[in-house]
Amino acid sequence: MDPTAQFETERPRLLSIATRVLGDPGEAEDVVQQAWLRLDRTESDIESLPAWLTTVTTRLCLDRLRALTPVPTEEVEIVETAADPADEIALADSVGIALRVVLERLSPAERVAFVMHDSFGFEFSTIATVLDTTPAAARKLASRARARIRQPAPEDRLADWEVVDAFMAAARGGDLDRLLQLLAPDAGVSADAAAVAAGTPEAITGRQEIATFFNGSATAALAVFVGERPAYAWYHRGRAMVLFDFTVVDGVVTGITFRADAQVLGQVARRDGAERRD
């Protein structure tokens, strides 16, 4: 296979790495194109083209991150523990808004080490080559990044509307693990009399039970405001019929109330994004 064809085969993987590291699909496209230009100009023999392209692409990403103005961050004490592989995968795949914000607070080297290892499974020897350091140092960088992500600063928490939208997206997508992450351990679901009459459960208790109930459901619910609070509502023929009223505390859902009382439904207004729109 000629180099051009090999590069096109590798392009989706390189784009995925660059997008995850940089957090910007446009920047990622540009970096991958630069990697192609370097390949096109090189005259040396390449033993493993996928490995070469991975190194070049990641180093280009690293250069871009280092060119940004660094954001000072407090050191996080790292406690080395035996990690559950399933937990590591779940953490690495949590690429929602909150994680992207925290990634932006990592140093370039921490960010590259974390993404390459936890998201894509590269060995620390490979990461060390990219970062021009030792495997032990690369491991420490990934561990420090992991600690920061697990202990985000208060300002990195999702806004209430982001929590509500993330919960509903997980419900529609059948993402049970994400639903569990977004629910407080003592979360509960309740309903007013009108909602119960309309067919909603009167009460659901416990994070697991709530997540199971919502998993794969609520596909027809629309984003709304009720007063000033972000919520969702089930509509029928253009009218809000049942409101899903969320209570969010410290970035997690502590309660959901189904409401169908006419007075409450009269306060419901469709929304588009984070801010109320007149």
N, C-alpha and C positions, 0 to 999 in steps of 0.2 A: 504494500500500500504506500503510495507516495505521501510526502509530508503534508501536503494540502488536505488530502482526504483524511489522514490521521488526525490533523488538527480539527477538522470539522466534526469528527467522531468525538473528540475530547471537549469540544466547545461547551456543550450543556453542563458538563461537570465543572469546568473552569468557571463558567458563569455562576453556577450555584455557590461555589466557594467564594468568589469575589463579592457576590451580592451579600452573602452572610457576613463576611468580614467588614465590608464597607457600609452595609445597610442602605445602599443606593443602587438600584438596577442600572441607572444611566451611567454612573461611575464604573460599575462592574463591566458593562459593555465596552467602555473605553479602555479599561485595563486589559481585558481579554484581547482586544484588537492590538494593543501595544505588544502583548505577548506574541501574537502572530507576526508582527513586524520584526521582532527580535529573532523569531524562528526563521523567517524568510531571509534575514541577513546573515545568520550564522553559517560559518563554513566548517566548523568542527564536527566530528562524528558524535552523535548522540546515542548513548547506549540504551536508554529507556526514555522514549519521547513523553509518555504520560508523566513520569516523575520529573523530567526536565520542565515540562509545561506547568506542572503544579508549583514547582519551586519558583519559576520566573513570575508566574501570575501572583503568587502570594507575596513575593518580595515587592512587586509593583504596588500591591495593596498596602503593604507595610510602609513603603515610601510615602504614599498618599496620606496615610494616617499620621505619620511623623511630621508631615508638612502642616498639619492642622495645629492650631493653638492648643497646647495641652491644658486640660482642666485639672487643677489640683484636687487630689483625693486623699482622704485619711487612710492610713494603713489599717488593714484588717488583720487581726490575729488569726493565723491559720492553725487549725487543729486537725492534724492528720488522722483520719479514720478510715476504716475499711468501707469503701463505698459499695452500695448495691448497684450493680450494672444497670438494672432496669430504671433505678432512680436517676442515674447519670443520663440515660437516654431521654427520659422525660424532661429533665432539666434542659438538656441541649436543644430539644425540639420545641421548647416554649419560646417561640420567637415573636410573641405579641409585642404590643407597645411597651409594656414595662421592661421587658428584657432588652429591647433595642435601646431604651433610654439608659439602662445600666451599662450596656456594652459601650456606649459613648463615653462613660466615665472611666473606663479601663485605659491603661497605657496601651500604646500600639502593640507592644510585644505580648502583653497579657491577652489582649483581644485575639491576636493571631493564634497564640498557643491554645486558648480555650476553644475557639471555633474549629481549628484543625483537629484537635484531639477529641473533644466532646461531641462535636457535630458530625465530623467526617471520619473519625476513627484512625487518624494517622498516628504512627508510632512516634515517640518522643525523639528518637534518633533522626527521623525525617524533619520534625519540627525544629530541632536543634540546627540542622543544616540551613533551613530557611532563615532562622534568626541569628545565625552565626554565633551559636553558644553551645553549651554542653547539654546532653539529654537530661541530666539532673536539674540544670537551671531551667530548661524548658518545662519539665514536670512541675517545678515550683511556681513558674509563671501561670500555668494552667490552674494549679491549686489555689493560688491567690485570686485569680479571676473568679473561680468557682465560689470562693468564700464571699467575694463582693456581691456576686449575683444572688447568693442565698441570703445575704443580709443587706438588702438595698436600703438606701437612705430614705427617710420619710418622704422627701420630695419626689422620689422615683415611683411612688405608688400610683396605681391607676386612678384617674378621676372616676367619680361615681358613674357617669354615663359610660365610660369605657368598661367598667366592671359589668354593668348591665348588658351592654352590647356584646361583650366577650362571652357572658353567660348564655345569652340567647343564640349566639353563633355556635357555641359548643353544643347546645341543645339540638339545634337544627342539624348539625353535622354528626351527631351521634358520638361526640367526644366525651366519654364518661370520665376519663381521668381529668380532663380540663374542668369539667363541671365540679368534680370533687375538690379541685384546687381552689375554685372560686367560692366555695361554700364554707362558712364557719362551722366548726364542729357541732355547735348547738343550734344550727339553723332550723327554722320551722316554717311551714306553710299553713296559712289559714285562709278563710273565705267568709265574705259576708253572706247573709241569707239569700240575697238575690243571685249571687254567683253559684251557691249550692243548688238553688232551684234550676239554674241554667245547666247544671251537670258537672260542676267542678268538685274536686274533693273538699270536704269540710276542713280537713287538717292532714298534714304529713309531718312527721317528726323524724329528725335525724338526717345527717348529711348524705349517707348512702341511699336512704329511701327517696330523698328529694332528687338526687342526681339520677337515680334509676327512673323515676317518674318522668323527668324532663328529657332524658336521653332519647334523641331521635324525634322529639315532638315539637310542638309550637311552630311548625313551618309556616303557618299563615299569619302569625302575629307580626304587627308593624310597630316600628319605633315611634314613641309618643312622649309628650310631656303631660303630666297631671299636675296642674299648678306650675311649680318650678322644678319638679322632680322628674328625672328621666325614667321612663317605664316602657312597657309594651302593651299592646291591646290587640285582641282578636276582633276583626271587623267582619261585618256581614252586610253586603249591599251598600257599602260606603259608610256604615255606621259602626261606631265602637260598641261592642256588645259585652266584652269582659276585659277588664283591666288587669294586667299583671303589675302590681305595685311593689317595688323592691325597696328594701331597707339595706343600705350598704354602710358598713363601719370598717374603717382601717383597711380598705381595699378588698373586702370580701362581703359576700351576701349573707346577712344574718337573718333575713326574713323575706318572704314573698306573700302578698295578700291578694287573692283573687277578689275583685270588686265588680259588681254589676249594678249597684245602686244608681238610679237615674241621675241623682244630684252629682255623684262623683263622676259619672261618665260625661256629664255636661262640662267638666273641666278639662277633658282630654283634648289635646291638640297634636296633630302629626308633627314630627320633628325630622330634621335632616342634619345629622352630625351632632356636634357637641353643644352647640348654642341654640337657644330658642330663636326661631325666625318668625318675624311678623308677616 
